[in-house]
Amino acid sequence: MDAAARKAKRMTDLPLYLMDEVVRLKDQAVARGVDVIDLGVGDPDFSTPPHILAATHAALENAANHHYSSYRGFATLRRAFADWYRDRFGVVLDPDTEVLPLIGSKEGIGHVHLAFVEPGDEVLLPDPGYPTYQGGTILAGGTPRYYPLRAETGWLPDLGELERHDLSRVKLMHINYPSNPTTASADLALFDAVAAFGLRHGIIICHDNAYSEVYFDGIRPPSFLQAKDATEIGIEFHSLSKTYLMTGWRIGVAVGHAGVIAALGDVKSNYETGIFPVVQQAGVAALTGDQSLLDTMRRHFQRRRDLFAGGLARLGYRVQIPTATFYVWGGIPGGEPSARFAKRLLDDAGVVVTPGAGFGPHGEGYFRAALTVDETRLAEAIERIRRITV
Ligand SMILES: *Cc1c(COP(=O)(O)O)cnc(C)c1O
């Protein structure tokens, strides 16, 4: 008998990771010689800014940075995150108890479940939503409880509807604004309501703020921690990946409720041994250095947004012009299933997008396009989409 075939049940509960499937189909098309325009994966084409690279080179030359470090991260890095939160959001954090650096925020989002979720416990997850909330829940033995997001309500959770059902088994709730994949933003009033909801029912709120700095038209997204009593009931994940164009570097942070942060730290201390010290130094340089590069990044993405979302709208697609994130969330005309639309787009036009249903059943009827190629290629993508649009 093949010993590797006797997998844990949680492995069979785990769905195929969405991006793996998108990448597989794309690789097949590239192997066939197709000139593929890849709007599938949310990884910007811009390189990490030079002053961050310079700090990295210097840190690399210092042999002290070649060793194990603590899962808690350098004090200088925790301080840099705390100062950044104060300057950006007006949120005051204790760097020793309310800030925990992560090996990318996905790492913390996955691991937080292990600290709180037992078999039989439930986790509230957005549908459609980022797949790691579900993966982390299942790997911890918990039960995902999807809450629907709908266009009619601005892709925001309906807390009143949730409260009409039994919430006694729910331990944790994930929210994510600005949202991947829907691009919707939330205001402080929503965060106030979610924090109060969490406090009423003893549900830990985990807010994923990966896109707080990728905003347009001067509308700056808030932090969940600005909400009333938020640090009594929740934490927020932030990441340097999208903010400083550092997706491959693997550095993020969890901030907020000291007890939740400590529990997440206890899990981490058993699984890993800190972010590469050189990357921690790079993170300090990013957080404390020149911030004007963020404006440049936003201007680029805003031009791409105008070009692509505007182009789709002219072709008759239902599309909301996003005020944040580098995605466009498009409605598929004619009731075509999203997986079929995405496959047709790849096969007939060589354009990769992610089918909305891959983010959950309520994503059906939509597709997500990542604005991670330059304007010439985006214009080409619109032209190709025009040709396959009936
Ligand atoms: C990109 C992304 C992340 C993860 O980023 P890391 O690189 O792991 O820090 C988390 N949440 C959402 C919604 C994302 O799109």
Ligand as a Chemical Component Dictionary entry (heavy atoms), coordinates in Angstrom:
data_LIG
# 
_chem_comp.id                   LIG 
_chem_comp.type                 NON-POLYMER 
_chem_comp.pdbx_formal_charge   0 
_chem_comp.three_letter_code    LIG 
# 
loop_
_chem_comp_atom.comp_id 
_chem_comp_atom.atom_id 
_chem_comp_atom.alt_atom_id 
_chem_comp_atom.type_symbol 
_chem_comp_atom.charge 
_chem_comp_atom.model_Cartn_x 
_chem_comp_atom.model_Cartn_y 
_chem_comp_atom.model_Cartn_z 
_chem_comp_atom.pdbx_ordinal 
LIG C1 C1 C 0 -1.785 39.590 -1.622 1  
LIG C2 C2 C 0 -2.763 39.335 -0.530 2  
LIG C3 C3 C 0 -2.345 38.929 0.742  3  
LIG C4 C4 C 0 -1.008 38.367 1.091  4  
LIG O1 O1 O 0 0.065  38.993 0.952  5  
LIG P1 P1 P 0 1.451  38.494 1.528  6  
LIG O2 O2 O 0 2.336  38.584 0.345  7  
LIG O3 O3 O 0 1.333  37.086 2.023  8  
LIG O4 O4 O 0 1.756  39.438 2.608  9  
LIG C5 C5 C 0 -3.281 38.834 1.764  10 
LIG N1 N1 N 0 -4.565 39.090 1.522  11 
LIG C6 C6 C 0 -5.010 39.451 0.328  12 
LIG C7 C7 C 0 -6.458 39.718 0.165  13 
LIG C8 C8 C 0 -4.132 39.564 -0.742 14 
LIG O5 O5 O 0 -4.608 39.865 -1.949 15 
# 
loop_
_chem_comp_bond.comp_id 
_chem_comp_bond.atom_id_1 
_chem_comp_bond.atom_id_2 
_chem_comp_bond.value_order 
_chem_comp_bond.pdbx_ordinal 
LIG C1 C2 SING 1  
LIG C2 C3 SING 2  
LIG C2 C8 DOUB 3  
LIG C3 C4 SING 4  
LIG C3 C5 DOUB 5  
LIG C4 O1 SING 6  
LIG O1 P1 SING 7  
LIG P1 O2 DOUB 8  
LIG P1 O3 SING 9  
LIG P1 O4 SING 10 
LIG C5 N1 SING 11 
LIG N1 C6 DOUB 12 
LIG C6 C7 SING 13 
LIG C6 C8 SING 14 
LIG C8 O5 SING 15 
# 
